[in-house]
Amino acid sequence: MESSGLPERWITVYEVRTRFQLHEDTAPVIAGFLRRLHHNTHHTCQYRVEKIEKIKVSLPQQRVIKRYLVQRRESRTPGCPI
């Protein structure tokens, strides 16, 4: 988001893993963290997940994945990786 200058952005777990060069095994942890940012509005992270949507993907195989609308909070608190 910082590179594009936008206040919000849709992301997927795959994009987070790719950005931080994480192994496939970390996907459930990342998804859980993003869900927590969505449900816990008083989290101290500088970002929040405003919306979660399910989308159909046909490559490499047909499946349903989730994408997360991440927004920057007004007050910045250090310590959040995304």
N, C-alpha and C positions, 0 to 999 in steps of 0.2 A: 504494500500500500504506500509505503513511504517513497518508493521509487516512482510510482505513477502520480503521486500527489493527490490521490482521491481519499475522501474520508471513510469510505467503505468499499468492500470488495468481496466477491463470491470466491470461496476456496474449497478445495476438497482435501481429504486426508492425504491422497497421493501427492498433491502439490506441496503440502507441508513436508512430507517425507523427502521429496525430491529437493526442496529448498535447503533443508538442513542435513541432507545426505544420511538419512536414517534407514535402517533395515526394515523389511516388510513386517517383521514381528512387532514393531512398535505401532502399527496401525490401530489396534484396539485401544491402546493407551491415548493416542492422539485424539481419536474419536470421543473417548470418555472425557478428556480434558475440554474439548470443544462443547460437548453436551453440558458439562458443568458450567462453562462460561455462559451458556444459554439460560440455564435454569437458576443460577445463583447471581442475582443482579447486584449484590453487594460485594462481589469479588474484588480483590485489590489489583487485578491486572489492568493494564492500560487499554486493553481491548475487550470488547464484548461481542457475543454472537447474538445478533438480532433475530435471525430467522434460520430455520433448518428446512431444506426441501429435499425430496427424493426425486432423482432424475434417472431416466433409462439410458444406459450406455450400450452400444452394440459392438464396440471394439475393445478388446480382442474377442470377447464373448458377450452375449446379451445378459445384462444384469442390472440391478438397481443400486445406485450409490447415493450418498447424501452429499449435498453441498451446503456450506455454511456462509451466511452473510455476516462478515466480521466488520465491526465499526470501532473506531478509536473513541475512547472515553475522553471527556473534557479534561479531567485531572490525570496527570501521568504518574504512575507508580512504577519504580524500577523493579525488575525481577521477573517479568513475563517474557517468554522467548518469542512469541509471535506478534 
